[in-house]
């Protein structure tokens, strides 16, 4: 949605009426129509967060909206026609949901080999992965509803199950689509943090339950393995797989833990949480960074995120690089600051990111690289 262009010119008589509405909430320094857009330059200093929310409520019955920006040191408020919102086709949501249940069930069926009855394994994996992905998006949806942001129900995206050497998980995740911009930075922050917090909690639960039913095993040194996320390392200090470590089948084999399908769903959820918290593009972390630092700092963070993702997941790095080419629209009120309580919550997000990552393994690999490099 482009917020700088009007959909219709408001005539002078309507402008005077609109000016009275704005003046009821703000101290106006100057008022004019610029390129057909009612524009108001506000006096400084004055409180903007609460008055702007009240103005949005006053404009809503008129089919109007407002944007607040700081331009060349001046606070500028523009009033625009509110774009029409098309109703969501919930039939598509249901079709995608049932398709994803089918593909994740097949995935769990395949992954349950050696653990349990394949039908039970398929069902438990489906429940776990759908809960992990679904609650993440439900967190966004609840935050959107609370902030009065028009958003669609979750769209689940089916994907291929594990075939051959391709480690598919039966889904490419889930998304909701926002049809309107958040009113201020607080709302944008809440939208960004709600998904990762919900997703982390249910992923942690799935991990703890699934690890109990996982088994010790041995694997060749060149066998593909999943990186040990920090939360997995901590959970294994308190939750132990049911089986004992079997005898080493051959020299050079390394001890591993074969994850139960539910534990694998927890791993996927934690990994997705880590990726979503990267402060780039339209990722959840990108929303948080935009509400905290603004567009310029977010660009620097996006570059650092892409460099990190190039090590973690090259396809994801290219995806984020492409998405970062588009400017983040920001909230309607881009002037009012983020609340202090939300700034403090960033520490919680940092903890969640670290627990969901394999930074310890990365740090160890970097130390080994430096050690070899210094020998040269």
FIMAR-146305 format. One record per atom (N, C-alpha, C, CB): x, y, z. Coordinates in steps of 0.05 Angstrom, whole numbers, plus 5000, padded with zeros to 4 digits. Atoms other than C-alpha are relative to their C-alpha. Glycine has a CB too. Example, Ala and Ser with C-alpha at 12.3 -4.5 7.8 and 13.67 -1.06 7.14 Angstrom:
! residues 2
501849765000524649105156501850245000498050015025498449764999527349795143498550225014500950094971
***
This chain:
! residues 376
501749765000500050005000501850255000498150005025498549755001502850684981498550215015500550094970501449814982501151195034500450294993500849955028499349735006503851805000498150114978502950024991501649905022498651844943497149995008500549834975502949994994491352044950498449834981498950295000501850155018485651634921498050194989498749775015501949805010481252254913500750275012497149925006499549734989481853014921497750085018500350204977502049904981478153294981499650304995500849945029500649725007474653954964500450185024497150024990499349814979475854585004498149995024500050284988501950004978469454555045500549755018497149994990499450244984471153845067502650045015500149764982497449964987478254075082499650165026501850154981500549844976475754605131498849835023498250244994501250184981471554085165502049815012497649844988497950194992477453605167502050155018501449894975498149854983481854155196499050035028500450284987501249984973477054235254500449735015497050074999499750264988477453485267502949965010499349784980497250034993485053495267500750195023501950054976499549804980485254125310498949925028498850274992501150104975481153765363502049815014497449854996498150194989487153295374502850115000499849744985497249905002493353695354500050304998501349884975499549715004496154395356501250034972502050125022499249985027496754585283501650264995497550004981498449775008502155055257499350104973503049935001500849925028500055055184498349784989502550064983501850195013494654715143499650074971497349985014500349955029494254645067499449744986502650144989500450245016492654175011502449984980497350014984497750045017498953904977499549774981502649945017500650205020497753544912497549845006502449804997502650124995490653404933499849865027499449814979499950134974492753135002499850205022502649835003500149824976490353495065502449955018497449945016497450024986496953635100500050215023502350054981499949834976497953915170502749995013497849915020497449984986504454155200499450075029501950224987500749984972504254075275502150155015499749725012498249854983507154515328501749815017498550205019498250164983513054245369500850165024502549914984500550284995513653995421497149965008501849895022502650074990507053645434499849695000497750134984500550284999504652945452498649914974498349925025501250085026502952545389498849725001502150004979500950285001501851805407497149975006501649845021502850034993495151825443498250174982499650075029501749845018492352415402499749884972501150284997500150125027494052045337498049775000502749914991501850234998490351415360497150105001500649835024502649894998484351845378499050124973499950225022500649895027484652195310499249774981502350164989500750235017484551515275497249915005502049775004502850074993478151345312498050204989499749975031501849795010475052005292499749994969500950285009500050015030476951905218498849754989502950034990500950265010474751185213497150014989500149805022502749995011467251335204499950154973498150135020499949845025469151815147501349844978501450265005498650155020472951265111502750114994498549994974497449875003479451645122502049885020499850305005497850084982486251485154502050235000501249734990497949794998492351895173502749875002499450195024497250084997499851835170501550235013501349914973498549804986504752195214503049954996499450005031497250035007511952315192501550245009500349954970498249784995517852745210501750054975501849955025498749935025520453095148501550265003498050014976498349754998526253595149499650145027499450194977500349894974525353685223497250095008501950235003502849924994517853835218498349755002499050204978501950224997512253385241497650054981499049975029502049975021507553275182497849785003501349984972502250194999500652955186498450034974498250065025501650005025497052755122497649825004501849904977502550164998489952505116499349894972497650185010500450145026488351995061497449845001502349824994502250195002482551585037500949735009498849994971499350264991482650915071499549804977498449915026500350195022483850375018498049785007502649884992502050214994478249855012501449745007498149964976498950264992479549185045498249784989500349985030501550225011477448565007499749785021501349894974500450224981474348005049501749764993497149925002498350235004478747395058498349764990501549925025501350245009476946755021500849775019500749934970499250194980477046285081500049714989498150015024500050275012475645685036502949924993498249994975497250055007482845745011501649935025501350244986498650064974485345755084499449715008499150195022500750284992481545105098501349804982497049975001498850195019483944765034503049965006499650094972497150024994491244935050500549875027501250295000499850134974490244715122499949704997497950105020500350295003487744025103502249884983497349944987497750105016493143955049502549985017500550194976497650004983498544125100499849785021500450275014500450234982495543625150500849744986497149995011499350255015496243095096503049974995498650004974497150035006503443255077501749975025500950254984498550034975505743315149499549725012499250225020500550274991502342655166501849804986497049934996498250185015506242315111502950035010499950074969497349954989512642635138500349865026500550305003499850144975511242385208499949704997497750095018500150295005509541695181502849904992498049944977497350085008516441665148502050025023500950174976498149954979520141955207499749815024499850285010500650164976516941475257501349724999497049975003498750265003520840875231502049955023501449984973498250074978524240535290499250125027502750094994500949884975520340935342497449895009499750304996502750074991513040765342498449924975498650235014501850075022507140545299499950244981497249935010499949775019507540975235497550185001500449904972502549844999500241195242500150185024497549825001499749844976501641435313502150224995500749835025497949815006508141765290499150224982502449854988501149795019504642115232498250195014498649864977501949824986499142375278501450185020497949835014498749834980503742615333501850224987501849835019498449805014508442965284498250224989501749884978501849805011502543305250499050195022497649854987501049834978499643545316502250195010499149825024497949844990506443795339500850224981502549835007499149805019508644155276497850204993501049874974502249815005501744455263499650195024497449854994500249834976501544705335502350215000500149835026497749825000508545005328499650234980502649844993500349805021507145365263497450165004500049874972502649874997499845515278500050205022497949795004500049824978500945825346501850254995500949865025498449775008506446265317498350204985502449914982501649825016501546555267497650105016499049864975502249914983495846575317500950225019498849765017498949784984500347005361499950264985502849945008500249765017500847495303497150094997501349954972502849935005493347465290498850125025498549744992501149894975491547595363501050285005500849825024498849734997496348185365498750204980503050004997501349835021493348455300497250085008500049864973502849944992486248395326500050205024498649745009499849824977488248735391500650294992502149915020499249735009491249325354498250114978502949994989501949905020485449385305501149984972499250285006498850035027489649155245498649784986503149945003501450205016485948795190502049804990498550144977498250215008489348125178498549754993502149945022501450255009487547465145500549785021501149914973499450244984487046795181502649884989497749794999497450125009493446365176499649844974501149825022499850175024495246065109502249805005500650184974498050224998498745395118500949934973498949765016498950065027503345215061501149725000502350204993499150285001504044475045502749984985498049824986497450045012510844215025500649704997502350135016499450295004514143555005501049875025502149974978498950154978515643015056502949924994498349745006497350085006522742735062500149784979501449905026499850185023524342404996503049974993498450104976497250055006531142084984501850165019500650094971498249844983536442565009498950285006502750044986501349744995531643155010498549985026498150084977501250004974529743305082497650195001502150075022502449844998522843575072498549955026498149934976501550034975518243685131497050014996500950225020502950005006511543685095498750275000498749835020501149735000510644435099502150214996498450055026498249775003513745095081499350225021499950124972500749814979510745425143497250114997502050235000502649875000504845885152500450305001498149905023499849714999503446625143497250125003501350114973502549845002498147145155500750254984498950085029499649765016497247755110498750235013498949964971501149764989496348445139498850174978502150165016501349845020491348865101500150305007497149924998499749724992492749515139502550035017497550105016497649944985498649855172499550025029501450254989500449964972499649845247499950305007502249875017500349714995497650515279502650135010497950045021497649874990504350645315502249795004499450155026497850184996511050345334499549785021502550165008500850204980508149995395498649774986498350125022501550215014503349615350501849844982497750134984498150145018508749445299501849815016501750204985498350174983513149175356498449765009501050175024501750224989507348765385499549794978497450105010500450195022506048455316502549834996499250154974497550145005513348275309500749805022502250204998499150174978514447965378498049775006500550165025502050194991507947585387500449724988497250104993499650265012509447035337502349855011500450044970497750154988516446855361499649915028502550174998500450084972514346845434498149765001498850245016501850225001508346395421501449754988497550064983498750225014512445965373502249875017501250094974497850114984518345895421498949835023501750235012501250154978513945665479499149734992497750165013501050265009510445115440502249834989497750044979497750155010516944915406501649885023501950174983498550104976520344845475498549765012500350225020501650224989514544405499500349754983497050095002499750235018514943965437502849885003499550084971497350104997522443905446500349835025502050245001499850154975522043685519498549744999499050175023501550255003516643175504501349814981497150064991498850175021519942915441502749885008500350154975497450104993526842845471499849755018501750215015500550234982524042365524499749744984497650055018500550235017522041895467502149964978497250024988497850035020528341985425501949785010501550274996498350224994533841465424502950074994499249754985497149985006541441445428500749824977501749935025499150165023545041195367502850084992498050034976497449935011551541215328499750064970502149775004500249935028552741525260502850034988498450274996497449965012558441535210500850305002500049914970499249724997562642175215499150184978503050015003500949845022560342405147497050004996501349914974502950015002552942285160498850285005498849805020501349744996548442905154498650015027498150074978501349964974546243155223499050285003502049935023501149734995542243735249501850135021497149975011498549864979545944275288498650005027500550294991501150014973544944235363499350285009501949865020500949744990540844845382500550025030497050054993499349974972542545135450497849895019500550305006502250104983535644975479500149705002497350094990499750295000536744245459502249915020500649894972497850064982543344235496499250035029502550184994500949964972540144515559497949805007498950295003502150194994534044065554501149725006498049994977498850274996538543445550501349975027502049954978499050014973541343625618497949905020501150275009502250074983534543485648498149784989498350255006501750205013530843045598501849804986498050134980498250215012534142385578498449814983501549855022501350205017532241935520499749735015501549954974500650254985529241265543502249794996497349904991498150225006534540825510502850065011500249964970497249984992541640695533501750034974500949755016498249975023547540855488500949724991502550185007499150275009548740225445503049994995498549934974497150035005555639945432500750124973500749694999499049875025559740305380500349794978502750155005500050205021558639935314502749984986497950054980497550005014565340135284501650245009499650004969498349774993571340585298499350244983503049934997500549765015570241305278497150095001500849974972502849924998562741295289499650205023498149755004500549794979560041885330497349965013500250284987502550044986554641865383498050234992500450015031502149815007548142205362497449925014499550004968502750064990540942245385498150014976499250215022502050015021535642025335497450125011499549714990502349854989529942515345497449874993500150284989502750085004522942275355498650224983498549965027501449805017518142615305499150255015497749884987500849774984515543065361502350185007498549915025497649854994522543275380501050154975502349825011499249875025524043415307498250244994499949804977501849775003517843865304500950235018497149925006499049794983520644235364502550134989500649885028497549895012527444315329499250194978501849774989500849835022523944595267498950265011497949854983501249754989519945085310502150195011498149935021497949834989526145335346501750134978501949845019498449905022530045405281498550224985500749774981501649805013524345785249499950255016497249894994500049774982524046235310502550164997499649915029497449865004531446395302500050164974502349805001500049875026530546555228498250255000499249814978502049784999524346985241501050245016497449905010499149784984527947395293502450164988500949905027497949845013533247635244498950284994501049854974501149725004532548405241500350094971501550195018499849935029531448435166497349984987502149824986502350025018526148545113497450015016500249754983502650014987519048375134499849765019497749984979499950214980521247825182499050135027502849885003500949904974518747885254502150185012499349775019497849834989525548145275500350264984502649854998499949765016525148645218497950205010499549944971502149834988518648925248501150135026497449855005498949904974522048985316502250204995501149765017497849825006528249315286498950274989501949884980501249765012523849805247498750175022497949934979501249854978520050005310502050125019498049825015497949914981526450085350501850224988501749775008497849845010531350415303499350174975502249834993500649855025527850675240501349864976501050285003499350135025529450525168503049984995498750144977497150005006536850715164501549795015501150285006498650214983539250285222499149724992499450055030501050265008534749725198501549894975497050014995498550085023538549725132502749875007500550244981497550114990545149605168499649735012501450195020500650264988542049045209499349794979497750045020500750195021539348735146502549884987498250144979497550105012546348685116501349805018501950244995498850194980548948355180498349745001500150125027501750244999542947875179500549834976497150085001499550155025544247675107502749855002499950184975497450124996551547535124499749755018502150205011500450224982549347095182498449774987498550095025501750205013544046735141501649864977497550134988498450135020549146595086501549765011502050204988498750234986552546135137497949795008501650105024502150184990546045845164498449874978498250155019501750105022541745775102500250184976497049985010499549845024543846025034497450084986501849864981502549915012536746005004498650225016498149764997501349794984534146405063501450264998499949915030498549765003539746905055499250154974503149944999500849885025537847024982497150115002500249794977502849914997530447075001499950265016498449795015499949764984531947595055501350234985501449965027498749795017536547975007498050124980502449884985502149905018530848014957498050175014498749764985502049854985525848235009501050275010499049835023498849754989530648765036500150224979502749945011500049805021530349114969497650185002500249874973502449844998523449364987499950145027497549814998500149834976522549925037497849915019499750294992502050074979519049745102498150245002501449935027501949775000512550165103499950145028497349914993500249884974513050275178497250035010501450275001502749954989507050465222498850254989500050005030501349755008502051015207501250235015497049995006498749804984505051415264502949925003498650045028497150074999512551395252501650215016501149984972498749784985513951985299500249925030498550264997500150074972511851745368502049775006497249925009497950194993517151335404498849745011501950125020500850254989516750615426499950025030501949774991500349984971514450515498502449875013497449865009497750104985519750375550499849705007500350165026500450294994516749695570500649834976497149955009499450165023517349455499503050004994498450104976497149995004524549685494501449805018501150285006498850194981526049265556499449714990498850045028500650275009522648665523501949904979497250004988498050095020528148655470502049805013501550254989498250194987532448305522498949725000500550095029501350265002527347735524500349884972497050025008499750105028527647685448502849904995499250224981497250095003535247645451500449735012501950215012499850264987534747065500498849794983498750015028501450205017529746705456501749944975497250114992498350045024534246815395502449825007501050274989497650154993540346535431499349715006501450125025500950284994536545925458499249854975497750015020501050135024533745785389502249964979497850164988497850005019540545835355502249795007501350284997497650174995547045435350502550175000500249774979497849814999551546025365502549885013499150255015497750134988555945595410501649844980499149825024498750165020557445125353501450194980498049824985498849815019558745725307502550125012497950214993497649884987563446035358502349805001499250095029497950214999567145375366501349974972498949735010498950035027567845305290501750244992497749974980498449765006570346025285502749995014498450255008497550024986575545895338501949804986499549905029498450195014577945275301501150124974498449754993499149875024578245685237502450195005497750164986497949814993582446225271502649855007499250175023497650164992587045695300501549904975499149765017498750105024588345395231501150234983497949844983499249775015588846085199502750115010497950215000497549904988594246305248502449824996499650045030497850185006598345695232501350064973499049715001499049955027598945915160502150214999497650084981
***
